[in-house]
Amino acid sequence: MSTSLRPEFWKHYSLFEMNQAEWEALCDGCGMCCLVKLEDDETEEIAYTKVACKLLDCQTGHCSDYENRQVHVPDCIQLTPEKLQQIRWLPSSCAYRRINEGKKLPSWHHLVTGNKQSVISARKSVAGRCISEQLVNENEIDEYIVRWVR
């Protein structure tokens, strides 16, 4: 782990008090935020699909160009503590959401286990379970709605 990470920072500091390295380290790398989501206009219910952003590597569940993602995908959301207050579609397992709600990190989170692969082992990642949006007709996206186990 980076030396700019304070010991167990997620237990001692709010999202607003974290430095940039800590903020980035908090991400569990599940890839769920990179999936196409559909919202029902009437019920406002969010449905996840298994269709991933063109930059998501569907084998690893990680962005293939994280540093430059907003150049290639202008509507990619740069998550911040402020934006977190308004975003409803983050999964209940999301570390940012959990810390914001005063909950603990899940037992499979890499900051708990010390292993970045633990999110995949726990089947909380989209790795190996998604398809690139480049392979899907956008008019057929609703056919890819899935219920992810969280």
C-alpha positions in Angstrom: 0.0 0.0 0.0 1.1 3.5 -0.6 2.8 5.5 2.1 0.3 8.3 1.7 -2.4 6.1 3.1 -3.0 6.6 6.8 -3.5 3.4 8.8 -7.2 2.3 8.6 -8.1 5.7 7.2 -11.6 4.6 6.3 -12.3 4.0 10.0 -11.0 7.3 11.2 -11.7 9.9 8.6 -14.8 11.0 6.7 -14.9 10.9 2.9 -14.3 14.7 3.0 -11.2 14.3 5.1 -9.5 11.7 2.9 -6.5 12.7 0.7 -6.6 11.8 -3.0 -4.6 8.6 -2.5 -7.0 7.4 0.2 -10.0 8.3 -1.9 -8.7 6.3 -4.8 -7.7 3.4 -2.6 -11.2 3.2 -1.1 -12.6 2.0 -4.5 -13.1 -1.8 -4.3 -12.6 -2.1 -8.1 -15.9 -4.0 -8.7 -16.7 -2.1 -11.9 -20.4 -1.8 -11.2 -20.3 2.0 -11.7 -19.1 1.4 -15.2 -22.1 -0.6 -16.3 -25.0 0.8 -18.2 -27.9 1.4 -15.9 -31.5 2.0 -16.8 -34.0 4.1 -14.8 -37.7 3.5 -14.9 -39.3 6.9 -15.6 -42.4 6.1 -13.4 -40.9 4.2 -10.5 -37.4 5.7 -10.6 -36.1 2.1 -10.0 -32.6 1.6 -11.3 -31.9 -1.6 -13.3 -28.3 -2.7 -13.9 -27.3 -4.3 -17.1 -24.2 -6.4 -17.8 -23.3 -3.9 -20.6 -20.1 -2.2 -19.7 -18.5 1.1 -20.8 -16.2 0.7 -23.8 -13.2 1.4 -21.5 -14.0 -1.3 -19.0 -11.9 -4.4 -19.4 -14.5 -7.1 -18.9 -12.0 -9.7 -18.0 -10.4 -7.7 -15.1 -13.3 -5.4 -14.3 -10.9 -2.4 -14.4 -10.9 0.7 -16.6 -8.4 0.3 -19.5 -7.5 4.1 -19.4 -8.6 5.4 -16.0 -6.4 8.5 -16.1 -7.8 9.7 -19.4 -11.3 8.2 -19.2 -13.2 11.5 -19.4 -11.4 12.3 -22.6 -12.8 9.1 -24.2 -16.1 9.0 -22.3 -17.1 12.6 -21.6 -20.1 11.6 -19.5 -18.0 9.4 -17.2 -18.7 10.6 -13.7 -15.8 11.7 -11.5 -17.1 10.6 -8.1 -16.6 13.1 -5.3 -17.9 13.2 -1.8 -20.3 16.0 -2.9 -21.6 14.0 -5.9 -22.0 10.9 -3.7 -24.8 12.6 -1.9 -26.8 12.8 -5.1 -26.0 9.5 -6.8 -28.6 6.8 -6.2 -27.3 4.0 -8.4 -24.1 3.0 -6.5 -24.5 -0.6 -5.3 -25.1 -1.3 -1.6 -21.7 -3.0 -1.5 -19.8 0.2 -2.8 -17.2 1.3 -0.3 -17.9 4.9 -0.9 -21.6 4.4 -0.3 -20.9 2.2 2.8 -18.5 4.7 4.4 -20.9 7.6 3.6 -23.7 5.6 5.3 -21.5 5.0 8.4 -21.1 1.3 7.6 -18.0 -0.9 7.7 -16.1 -2.0 4.6 -17.2 -5.5 3.5 -15.0 -8.4 4.6 -13.9 -9.0 1.0 -12.6 -5.4 0.4 -8.9 -5.2 -0.5 -8.2 -2.7 2.3 -9.5 -5.4 4.8 -7.9 -8.5 3.1 -4.8 -6.9 1.7 -5.5 -8.6 -1.6 -6.9 -6.7 -4.7 -8.3 -10.0 -6.1 -10.6 -10.6 -3.1 -13.4 -8.6 -4.8 -13.3 -11.1 -7.7 -13.1 -14.1 -5.4 -16.1 -12.9 -3.5 -18.0 -12.5 -6.8 -18.6 -8.8 -6.2 -16.9 -7.8 -9.4 -18.2 -7.6 -12.9 -14.9 -9.2 -14.1 -15.7 -12.0 -16.5 -19.4 -11.3 -16.2 -20.0 -8.3 -18.5 -20.0 -7.4 -22.2 -18.6 -4.2 -23.8 -21.1 -1.7 -25.1 -19.3 -1.8 -28.4 -20.7 -5.3 -28.9 -24.3 -4.4 -28.1 -26.9 -2.7 -30.2 -28.0 0.3 -28.0 -31.7 -0.4 -28.9 -31.3 -3.9 -27.3 -29.7 -2.8 -24.0 -32.8 -3.7 -22.0 -32.3 -7.3 -23.0 -29.1 -7.3 -20.9 -30.7 -6.3 -17.6 -29.4 -8.5 -14.8 -29.8 -8.8 -11.1 -26.3 -8.7 -9.6 -25.9 -10.5 -6.3 -24.7 -7.9 -3.8 
